[in-house]
Amino acid sequence: MRKKVFWASLIGAGVVYGAVAACGAGGDAGGPGGGGDVGGHAGMGGSAGSGLVDDCAGPADCPGGSCERVPNEPGGYWTCVFPPAAPVTEASDNPDEDHCTNAGDCSPGCDCYLVHEVCYAPPHNVCLCDECQTDADCNDPANELCVPAGAWAMPRNQCRPTECKTHADCTSAAGGLCIALVNGCCALYGVEPALFAGKFCHYDDDECMTDTDCPEADCVPDTLDSGLVCGMWFCPG
């Protein structure tokens, strides 16, 4: 087994706004957790030991939203996608940190949204545009994922750093799966839903699948090697 490490979390890697419903279990052949995408769960929703790698198995797991694959190709991660948050038209409760108060303060095609840019700081207004339609639109397509608006509470399509995109990218050991993780520091600071941390590889010989496998620690990406280990998120403040 890999030794415990402290994970320097991707705290600045994403923004979050609104509420995300927990996505649950299920699965059928060719769909989430079924014959098309083999898995073992370690994501935002569902429960430890559910036998699923995904957050959802179909629309029933995502009330008011849809269950979509990110990226939309074999081995992608099925997660709940909800209507994105509406833009704001007034200052936030932290006006000194605001970048905008409405769309008129932003570039054409962009809008003003209330977001948590990091878990440990209060939310404020920022201008956001659609950064991408596909991974190819990102600055580093090989290492960035185009996350669609509404997935993991993203207000607009955003490019996010990621270790892997599909299960096929996880080849360092047996049983490679590409799973989505959220920032473990967000719960400490009361930020709900948690920020998207990225997609990471999980292997059969990893120390953990979920936090429940680590009684005195968290299940985090290994900073020394690919895979998941029992360690701790680095949470400023």
N, C-alpha and C positions, 0 to 999 in steps of 0.2 A: 504494500500500500504506500501511497505517497504521503510524505510528512505534512504536518499542519503548516499553513502559511497565513500571513496577513495579506488580504487582497486590497490593493490600491484601487478602489472602485472608480468606475467611469462616472463620477458625480456630475461632471459638466457635459455629459454626452447627450443629454436630451431635455425636452421640456414636457410638462404634463399639465393638463387642465381637465376639469370635469370628473365624472364618475364612471368607472368601468365595472360592469357586473362580473362576478366570478363565473368563469366558464367551467363546465364540468366534465363528466365522464361519458363513456359510450364508445361508439366506433363501429364501422362496418368496412367490409372489403373495399379497397380502393379509396377509402376516405381517411379521416383523422383516426389514428390509432389502429387502423385496420390493415388489410393485406397490402394496400398501396403505400402506406407509411408506417413501418414497423416502429414500435416505441416502448418506452418506459417513462413515466411522467416525471417531469421536474420543471414545471413552468409556473405561470401566475395562478391558474385555477386548478380545479381538480384536487385530488388528495394523494398522499403518499401511498404507493402500492397499488394504484389504480390500474397499472399496466399500460398507461397511455403516455405518449411523449407530448401530446398536444393539449391546448387549453380547452378545446371544444370539439364536439363530434358532429354538430349540425346546428341549424338555427334555433332549435329548442333550448340549447345551452346558452344562447345569447339573446335574451328577451329585448326586443327593440332594435336588435342589430343583426348581423350576419356572421357566419363562421367562414373565414377566408384563410387561404394559404399564403404565407409570406416567407420567401417569394413564391409566386404562383407557378411552381414546377415540382416534379417529383422529389420528395425528401424535404420539401418546405414545411414550415411550422404553421399548423392550423390555430388561429386565435380569433377571438371575438373582435369584430369591427363595428363600431357604433357611429351614428351621425356625429361628426366633429363639433366641437364647441363653437358657439356663435362668437363673432368678433365683439369687442367692447366699444363703447362710445363715450366713456368717461374715465377719469383718473382712477387708479387703484388706491388701496389703503396705504400704499407706499409710494406716493407721487414723486419723491426725490429720486427713486430708482426707475421711474417710467421712461420708456423710450418714445411713447406715443400715448395719445388719449383717444384717437379714432383713426379711421383709414386715411383721412386727409394728411396725417403726419407720416404716412408710409409711401413707398415707391408704388407706381402703378402696378396693379395686379397683386399687391400685397394687402394685408389688413392688420389690425391691432388686436392682440389677444392677451388675456391675463394668463400668465404661466409661472410655474416653478422652474427656473433654469437649473437650480440645484436644490437638493433636499433640505439643506440646513439654512436656507434664506427664505424670507417671506416672498410670496408671489408678487409680480409686478407686470406692467404692460410692455410688450415688445412687438415689433413689426415682424410678421412672418409671411413668407411666400412659399409656393410650391417649389421645393428644391429639385424635384425629380419626378419622372414618370416611371423610369426603370433604373436599375443599378448603373447602367451606362451613363446616366446623366450626372452621377456623383463625381466629385473630384478624384476619388480613388476607388474606381469601380470594383477592383479586386478585393478590397478590404472594407467596403461600405455597402450597407443595405438600404434600399429605398423603402422606407416604412410608409405605408399609405395613411392618409388622414383618417382618424377614427380608430386605428390600431394602437393599442397601448396609450390611448388618450391623446394622440398627436393631433393638433388642430389642423395642420397642413402636411402634405407629403414632405418627409424629411429624410436626409441621408444620415445614417448612423454607423459608427465603426462597429465591426463585428468580426469575431474569430472565424466563423463559418456561416454558410448560407443554407446548405442542405446536408443531409446525412452523408452524402457522397464525399463531402469535404473532410470528414472525420475518419482518418485512416491510420492514426498512430498506434492504435491497439484494437483488439477485438470488440465488436459490438458498438461501433461508433455511431452516435446520434447527435444531431445538431439541435440543441434546445434553446429556448429563450429564457433569459433571467431578467429580473427587475432589481433595482438598487436596494440592497438590504438596509441602507441607512434611512430610507424614507419612513419606515415604521417608527424608528427612534425619534424622528422629528414630527411625527403625526401627519405626514404627507400621504394622502390617499387620492387616487391610486399612485403606486410607486412608479418612479421613472424607469423607463426601459434601459437596461444596462447593455444589452447586446445579445447575440446568439453565440453559444459556446459548445464545444464538443464534450460529450460524456461517453465513457467507455465502461465495459463490463467490470473492470478491476478498479474503478474509482472508489474512493472512500465513501461517497455519498451520492444520493439522487436528490434528496430534499433536506431541509433543515432538521427534520425529525430524525435523520440518521446521525446527527451531530448533537448529542445532548447538551454539551457545554460550548457549542460553537455554531457557526453557520456553514451551509454548503455553498462554497464559492469557487470561482474559476482558479485553477492553479497558475500562479505567476511564474513558476519554474518549468512547467511542462503543460501540455494540453490535457484537459480533463477537469474533473471537479474534486475538491478536497474539503475536509473540515478545517475551517479557518475563521477569519473574522473580517468583515468589511471595515475599511478605514473610514471613519466618520468624523470629519472636522467638527470642532466646537465641543 
